[in-house]
Amino acid sequence: MAVDQRAAFGAAAAWFRATVGEVGDRWAEPGLGEWTVRDLVGHTSRSLVTVEAYLDAEPGEVTVGSSVAYYVAVRAAATGPAVAERGRQAGAAMGADPPAFLAALAERVLAKVAAADDNAFVATAAGGMTLADYLPTRTFELVVHTADLAAALGLSTDPPPEALGSALELAAMLVREHGDGVAVLLALTGRRPLPPGFTVL
């Protein structure tokens, strides 16, 4: 059964908001790597911010033809220092009441997505895409980083099924794209562990 990507994105956004609601006064505590909890939440919020900003861009040529192609295009830049700095800046931009900031952001973005066609143009950092191809990348980021946030806060990690399904589907496609399918299949069936530091990104 095909994943409803719009429903998955909405569910992932709701899980993110609910998890942020559990932060309390722990914004300065360790989040992920060099990020504090605030930085991690700020970085994760960009999965909503970019949808809003990219949908507002002037229509142009679609040059990135799939969710997988997006990750292939941004792979080299995904671990650079600019990513960490954007996370810190996004964390600061949430102001004194991050939950309220994120609630308003999510409502705007979900309304904008609901009003847009699947073929609506989005001007991403990797190039022009359709909304239908870009949304799964945002669901993936929301699921992965909300899980990071839950771990940092000591909470159970229980994403909505449709959001998790979308993230796993994209992860499987990335594994196949990178030629790691057999290694992952053997790991998933208990044959052998994955190499240290393995990632689908």
GIWOVEN-V151950 format. One record per residue. RES is the residue in one small letter. PSI is psi in whole degrees, 0 to 359 (none if undefined). Layout:
RES&PSI / RES&PSI
//
This chain:
m&130 / a&145 / v&133 / d&100 / q&329 / r&317 / a&322 / a&316 / f&315 / g&319 / a&320 / a&319 / a&320 / a&320 / w&319 / f&312 / r&318 / a&321 / t&320 / v&326 / g&346 / e&359 / v&320 / g&236 / d&25 / r&26 / w&331 / a&358 / e&162 / p&136 / g&290 / l&123 / g&234 / e&355 / w&144 / t&175 / v&317 / r&316 / d&316 / l&316 / v&320 / g&313 / h&315 / t&325 / s&339 / r&342 / s&340 / l&316 / v&316 / t&324 / v&315 / e&312 / a&317 / y&328 / l&336 / d&353 / a&158 / e&137 / p&145 / g&201 / e&136 / v&115 / t&348 / v&111 / g&1 / s&167 / s&320 / v&317 / a&327 / y&311 / y&326 / v&318 / a&325 / v&4 / r&316 / a&327 / a&353 / a&340 / t&11 / g&166 / p&335 / a&328 / v&314 / a&319 / e&320 / r&324 / g&317 / r&318 / q&319 / a&324 / g&316 / a&325 / a&345 / m&345 / g&202 / a&342 / d&76 / p&318 / p&319 / a&319 / f&313 / l&326 / a&314 / a&319 / l&311 / a&319 / e&318 / r&314 / v&316 / l&324 / a&320 / k&319 / v&317 / a&328 / a&350 / a&148 / d&155 / d&328 / n&9 / a&141 / f&136 / v&131 / a&85 / t&171 / a&338 / a&344 / g&179 / g&138 / m&169 / t&155 / l&320 / a&325 / d&332 / y&323 / l&316 / p&330 / t&327 / r&323 / t&317 / f&311 / e&319 / l&317 / v&311 / v&313 / h&334 / t&325 / a&320 / d&316 / l&316 / a&318 / a&317 / a&328 / l&356 / g&27 / l&160 / s&149 / t&107 / d&75 / p&156 / p&141 / p&318 / e&325 / a&317 / l&320 / g&318 / s&315 / a&318 / l&322 / e&315 / l&321 / a&318 / a&321 / m&324 / l&320 / v&314 / r&319 / e&320 / h&0 / g&21 / d&14 / g&316 / v&316 / a&317 / v&319 / l&317 / l&324 / a&318 / l&336 / t&14 / g&15 / r&317 / r&155 / p&160 / l&154 / p&151 / p&136 / g&9 / f&139 / t&151 / v&350 / l&none
//
